[in-house]
């Protein structure tokens, strides 16, 4: 694994990171199910008849995604605005991922470009990076398109936007992602992908999705980058 990871990182010039997972747990102090329930309340205040399965949805991003499929742009914008505000609150109590910051710093020290590509809002991501001091190491930050949840990953466009910004070809970039949507988006963009299985159940899913490699700790990335710097 270490040799394979070192080989992969030696073949790329840019590290693209998902945010919620590889960098931090954004909803650690402001639980995602609570945020999702608040978004459902927004829908109800806008007169939307919320079906039971959506009312009990624990993932705020899925509430936004489902809202976007209803072809009600006013409701979608309302949910988007509420989610952006919730994410800005959430990053104040987000829990840093072990070795996430070390990965960012080591990648830059190794001469690599570092970007964040997230289905969370760019404002929340940037606020977190500023508060935790790796902001100067990361450019660009690509967040979700405003009130256009169909353009979130697995749509490859956010990843391709980051690829264009770092000015490397897709096959010289690698995405570190902890979701199937990130893996699928990277593959559609022609970008290498390492699945970060931060829960045991994800390992087999990421292997089945044919991620280039699967890791269970960001320490593996940090160690491989430090070896690259030392060699």
C-alpha positions as CSV (number, residue, x, y, z in Angstrom):
1,X,0.0,0.0,0.0
2,X,2.7,2.5,1.0
3,X,4.7,1.8,-2.1
4,X,1.6,2.1,-4.3
5,X,0.5,5.3,-2.6
6,X,4.0,6.8,-3.0
7,X,4.1,5.8,-6.7
8,X,0.7,7.4,-7.3
9,X,1.6,10.6,-5.5
10,X,4.9,10.7,-7.5
11,X,2.9,10.7,-10.7
12,X,0.8,13.8,-9.9
13,X,1.4,17.5,-9.5
14,X,-1.8,18.6,-7.7
15,X,-3.7,17.3,-4.7
16,X,-7.5,18.0,-4.7
17,X,-9.2,17.5,-1.4
18,X,-12.8,17.0,-0.5
19,X,-13.5,19.1,2.5
20,X,-16.0,17.2,4.8
21,X,-13.9,14.1,5.6
22,X,-10.3,14.6,4.4
23,X,-10.0,18.1,6.0
24,X,-12.5,18.1,8.8
25,X,-15.8,16.8,10.1
26,X,-17.9,20.0,9.4
27,X,-20.9,18.9,11.4
28,X,-19.1,17.5,14.4
29,X,-20.5,20.2,16.8
30,X,-23.7,21.1,14.8
31,X,-25.1,17.7,13.8
32,X,-26.0,17.1,10.2
33,X,-29.5,15.7,11.1
34,X,-30.3,18.9,13.0
35,X,-29.3,21.0,10.0
36,X,-31.3,18.8,7.7
37,X,-34.4,19.2,10.0
38,X,-34.0,23.0,9.9
39,X,-33.9,22.9,6.1
40,X,-37.1,20.8,6.0
41,X,-38.6,23.6,8.2
42,X,-37.6,26.1,5.6
43,X,-39.4,24.1,3.0
44,X,-42.5,24.0,5.1
45,X,-42.4,27.7,5.7
46,X,-42.4,28.1,1.9
47,X,-45.5,26.0,1.6
48,X,-43.8,22.9,0.3
49,X,-45.6,19.6,1.0
50,X,-42.7,17.6,2.4
51,X,-43.0,13.9,1.9
52,X,-42.2,11.7,5.0
53,X,-38.9,10.3,3.6
54,X,-37.6,13.8,3.0
55,X,-38.8,15.0,6.4
56,X,-36.6,12.3,8.0
57,X,-33.6,12.8,5.7
58,X,-30.5,13.2,7.9
59,X,-28.2,14.6,5.2
60,X,-28.5,18.4,4.6
61,X,-27.0,18.1,1.2
62,X,-29.5,15.5,0.2
63,X,-32.3,17.8,1.4
64,X,-30.9,20.5,-1.0
65,X,-30.5,18.0,-3.8
66,X,-34.0,16.7,-3.4
67,X,-35.4,20.3,-3.3
68,X,-33.6,21.1,-6.5
69,X,-35.4,18.2,-8.4
70,X,-38.8,19.8,-7.6
71,X,-38.3,22.7,-10.0
72,X,-39.1,25.3,-7.4
73,X,-36.3,27.8,-7.7
74,X,-37.6,30.0,-4.8
75,X,-37.6,27.0,-2.4
76,X,-34.2,25.9,-3.7
77,X,-32.7,29.4,-3.1
78,X,-34.2,29.5,0.4
79,X,-32.8,26.1,1.3
80,X,-29.4,27.1,-0.2
81,X,-29.3,30.3,1.8
82,X,-30.2,28.5,5.0
83,X,-27.6,25.8,4.4
84,X,-24.9,28.3,3.6
85,X,-25.6,30.0,6.9
86,X,-25.7,26.7,8.8
87,X,-22.4,25.7,7.3
88,X,-20.8,28.9,8.3
89,X,-21.9,28.3,11.9
90,X,-20.9,24.6,11.7
91,X,-17.3,25.3,10.8
92,X,-16.8,27.1,14.1
93,X,-17.2,23.8,15.9
94,X,-15.9,21.5,13.1
95,X,-13.5,18.8,14.2
96,X,-10.2,18.7,12.2
97,X,-9.4,15.4,10.6
98,X,-6.2,13.8,12.1
99,X,-3.3,14.5,9.7
100,X,-5.6,16.6,7.4
101,X,-3.6,19.8,8.0
102,X,-0.3,17.9,7.7
103,X,-1.3,16.6,4.3
104,X,-2.0,20.1,3.1
105,X,1.4,21.5,4.4
106,X,3.4,18.5,3.2
107,X,1.9,18.6,-0.3
108,X,2.9,22.3,-0.7
109,X,6.4,21.5,0.7
110,X,6.6,18.8,-1.9
111,X,5.9,21.4,-4.6
112,X,2.4,20.3,-5.3
113,X,-0.7,22.5,-5.9
114,X,-3.4,22.0,-3.3
115,X,-7.1,22.7,-3.9
116,X,-10.3,21.9,-2.1
117,X,-13.3,20.7,-4.1
118,X,-16.4,20.4,-2.0
119,X,-20.2,20.0,-2.1
120,X,-20.2,22.4,0.9
121,X,-20.3,26.1,0.3
122,X,-17.0,27.8,-0.6
123,X,-17.6,30.5,2.1
124,X,-17.7,27.9,4.8
125,X,-14.6,26.1,3.5
126,X,-12.7,29.3,3.3
127,X,-13.8,30.3,6.8
128,X,-12.5,27.0,8.2
129,X,-9.2,27.3,6.4
130,X,-8.7,30.8,7.7
131,X,-9.5,29.8,11.2
132,X,-7.2,26.8,11.1
133,X,-4.3,28.5,9.3
134,X,-3.8,26.4,6.1
135,X,-5.6,29.0,4.0
136,X,-2.4,30.2,2.4
137,X,-1.6,26.7,1.2
138,X,-4.9,26.1,-0.6
139,X,-6.0,27.6,-3.9
140,X,-8.5,27.4,-5.3
141,X,-11.5,26.6,-3.1
142,X,-14.3,25.2,-5.3
143,X,-17.6,24.9,-3.5
144,X,-21.0,24.0,-4.7
145,X,-22.7,26.2,-7.3
146,X,-25.3,28.4,-5.8
147,X,-28.8,26.9,-5.7
148,X,-27.8,24.4,-8.4
149,X,-27.5,21.1,-6.6
150,X,-27.5,19.1,-9.8
151,X,-24.0,20.6,-10.4
152,X,-22.6,19.1,-7.2
153,X,-20.4,16.0,-7.3
154,X,-20.7,13.5,-8.9
155,X,-21.0,16.1,-11.7
156,X,-17.3,16.4,-12.7
157,X,-17.5,20.1,-13.4
158,X,-16.4,21.3,-9.9
159,X,-13.4,19.0,-10.1
160,X,-12.6,20.2,-13.7
161,X,-12.8,23.8,-12.4
162,X,-10.1,23.0,-9.9
163,X,-8.0,21.2,-12.5
164,X,-8.2,24.3,-14.7
165,X,-7.3,26.6,-11.9
166,X,-4.2,24.6,-10.9
167,X,-3.1,24.4,-14.5
168,X,-2.3,20.7,-14.7
169,X,-3.8,18.1,-16.9
170,X,-6.5,15.9,-15.2
171,X,-4.2,12.8,-15.1
172,X,-1.6,14.8,-13.2
173,X,-4.1,15.5,-10.4
174,X,-5.5,13.2,-7.6
175,X,-8.6,13.7,-5.6
176,X,-8.8,12.5,-2.0
177,X,-12.4,11.9,-1.3
178,X,-14.5,10.1,1.3
179,X,-17.7,9.6,-0.7
180,X,-18.9,7.7,-3.8
181,X,-20.0,11.0,-5.4
182,X,-16.4,12.3,-5.2
183,X,-15.0,9.0,-6.6
184,X,-17.5,9.0,-9.5
185,X,-16.9,12.7,-10.2
186,X,-13.1,12.3,-10.2
187,X,-13.4,9.3,-12.6
188,X,-15.7,11.3,-14.9
189,X,-13.2,14.1,-14.9
190,X,-10.2,11.9,-15.7
191,X,-8.6,12.6,-12.3
192,X,-6.9,9.9,-10.2
193,X,-8.7,9.2,-7.0
194,X,-7.9,7.9,-3.5
195,X,-10.9,6.9,-1.4
196,X,-10.6,7.9,2.2
197,X,-12.6,5.3,4.1
198,X,-13.1,7.1,7.4
199,X,-15.6,4.4,8.3
200,X,-15.0,0.7,7.9
201,X,-18.1,0.2,5.8
202,X,-16.7,2.4,3.1
203,X,-13.7,0.3,2.3
204,X,-15.6,-2.3,0.2
205,X,-17.7,0.4,-1.4
206,X,-14.7,2.3,-2.6
207,X,-13.0,-0.8,-3.8
208,X,-16.1,-1.8,-5.8
209,X,-16.2,1.8,-7.2
210,X,-12.6,1.2,-8.5
211,X,-10.9,4.0,-6.7
212,X,-7.2,3.9,-7.6
213,X,-6.4,3.3,-3.9
214,X,-8.3,3.2,-0.6
215,X,-6.9,4.5,2.7
216,X,-8.3,4.5,6.2
217,X,-6.3,7.3,7.6
218,X,-5.0,10.6,6.2
219,X,-1.7,9.7,7.9
220,X,-1.0,7.4,5.0
221,X,-1.0,10.4,2.6
222,X,1.0,12.6,5.0
223,X,3.6,9.8,5.4
224,X,3.9,9.3,1.6
225,X,4.3,13.0,1.0
226,X,7.0,13.3,3.7
227,X,8.9,10.5,2.0
228,X,8.6,12.3,-1.3
229,X,10.0,15.5,0.3
230,X,12.9,13.5,1.8
231,X,13.8,11.6,-1.3
